[in-house]
Amino acid sequence: MQFGSILGPDFYARPCLDVARDLVGAVLCRRTSEGELLAGRIVETEAYLGEGADPASHAHRGPTPRNRSMFGPPGRLYVYRSYGIHLCMNLVCEAPGAGAAVLLRAIEPLEGVDAMRGNRGLGEGKTDRLIASGPGRLTQAFGVGMELDGASVIRGELVVRDAPSRINVITSPRIGISKATDSPYRFCAKESQWLSRRSP
């Protein structure tokens, strides 16, 4: 399967909401240590604005040891542990120091499906929809650990490639948060069966 070119720094050095929308349809790729390609179409994202602009964002109160990668240059990963259980993966955007990032919430698996299922521990009878329909499942499927916090997605082992074709994108309020719950900062591929939660 052929994918587009790797998205460069100019793609990420834009307003967070634009990046979050334009990532829907792009392809997340990782080459495993065994040389196998894991790839999936991004079907759901959430934008988290920079310092002082978004009460739900980790960057809202400024840099900390936990969120320092979020303030790095655009095109880096911000990986954090949610509720001490699962990891979430974000793509840093806007200017260095802004603290804006896009959470990857769900992908449609395209390549390396068996390897992703193995990473997730999915046995027979479990639907492929469980591979990456949620931020914690997604990072597990791609084998993302805390060691990738701050890593580049422009020239690293995990990259994002341009969308092979344009798809319809819809917006809704973000989910799984307790602040700024009405902000329409969640972007989804319309009618996708791979979302973490069905959109209105």
N, C-alpha and C positions, 0 to 999 in steps of 0.2 A: 504494500500500500504506500502510495506516495503522499508526502505531506509538504506543506509550504516551507519557506525559509524561516530560520530562527528569528524571533522578534528581538529587535535590538534596543539599545538604551533610549532612543527617541520615542519608542512606543510607550515606555513606562514613565518617561519624564513629562507626563501630561496630567491634567486633572484626574483625580482618583475615580470619579464617577464615569468619565469617558473610558478609562482603562478597564474598569469593571464590566462595562457594557461590551466593549470590543473584544474582551477575552472570551466571551461566550461564542463557541464555535471553533476557537483555536484548539490546538492539540498539545497536550502535556506529554512529554516523552522522557523516558529514562532508560539508559543502557545498563543492564545488570552486570555484576562482576563476571558472570558466565557468558556475557556477550549477547544476551537476549534483550530484545526491545520491548519495553512496556509503553503502551501509548493509549491515550484516551481523549475523546473530544470533551472539552469543558462545556458543561451544560448549565452550571449554576455558580454564581459568584455573589459576594457581598462587598460593598465598599465601606471602608472605615476611614473617615476623614482625619486630618492632622490635629496637632496640638491645639487645644482650646476650641475646636470646631465641632466636636462630636462626643457627647457624654458616654456613648457606648464604646468608643475607641480606646484601646490600651494606651494610645498616645495622648489622651486628653489632658493629663496632668503633667506631661513632659517626660523626658527620658528617665529610664530606670535601668538597672542591670538586666532585668527581664526583657524589656522591650527595645533595647539599644539598637538592634538590627532594623527595627522599624524606621529609625531615623537615618539609616545609611543611604547610599546612593540608590537611584532607581534601578530595578532589574536584579534585586537581591531577594533572598528568601527570609521571611520572618517566621520561624517555627516556634510554637509554644505549646505547653501542656495545659489542656483544659480540665479544670476540676480535678487535677492530679491523676487523670485516667488516660485520656487519649490525646494525641498530638494534632495540631491544626497547622496548616500551611498557608502562608500569605505571600503575595508578591508586592514588594515595596515599590511605590510610585511617587510621582511629583519630584520636586527638587530635594537634594540632600538636606536633612534637618527638618523636613516638613512633618514626618511622622505619619504619612498616609500609606495605606496598604489595602490590598484586595484579598479577601479570604476565598479560597477555592472550596466550594461546598460539594460539588458532585461532578463526575465525569461519566461519559458513555465509553465503556471499554472497547478498544479497537484491535490492539495487538498485545500478545503476551497474556491472554486471558487466563490460561491455566496457571501461569506463574502468579498472577494477581490473586487468583482463588487460593493458591497455596499460601501466599503471604497472609491472607485473611483467615486461613484455616477453615474454608468452606468445604464441607463434605458433599457427597452426592445427594441430590434432592434439593439442595439449596440453590435458589435462583441466582442468575448472574446479576440481577438487579441489586443484590446485597454487596456486590464487590466494592462499589465506590459511591453509593448514594448517601453521602454525609461526609463532613470534613474529617472525622476520625477514621472512617472506613477508607477514605481516599488516601490518606497518608500511609495507612497500613498496607494497602494494596500496592503502593509504589515503593514500599520499604523505606520511607522517609523517617529519619531519626533526628534527634537534637543536634547531631553533628553537622547537619546541613543548615542550621540556623546561621544566616549571614552569607551563605554561599550564593554565587552568581547563577542566574538562569539564562545568561547570555552566552556563556562559553563553558559552563560547568557540565556535570554528568546528568543533570536534570535541566531540560530546556523547554521552552514553549514555542511551537511553530505556528505560522500563520494559518488561518482557517482555510481549508481546501475549498469551501463554498460558504456563501453567506446564508445565515438562518434568521428566522424571525425571533426577536427578543422581546420579552415582556418584563415589566417591573412589578415589584410588590414590596411591602415592608419586610425588613429583616426578621429573622426568626431566632429563637433561642437566646434572646437578650432581654434585659429588664429596663433599659434606658433607651430613649429615643426610638421607641418601638413603632412609631408611625412613619418614620422616614423611609421613603420608597427607594432604598439603596440595594435591594436584592434584584439580581438580573438572571433571567432563566430563558432557556430555549423553549419556545412555545410548544406545548403539547408533548414535551419529552417525557418518556417513561422512566428516565434515569434520575430524576430529581430527588433530593432528600425529602422533600415534602411537596405535594401537589400544589401548584399555584392557582390562584383564583382566575 
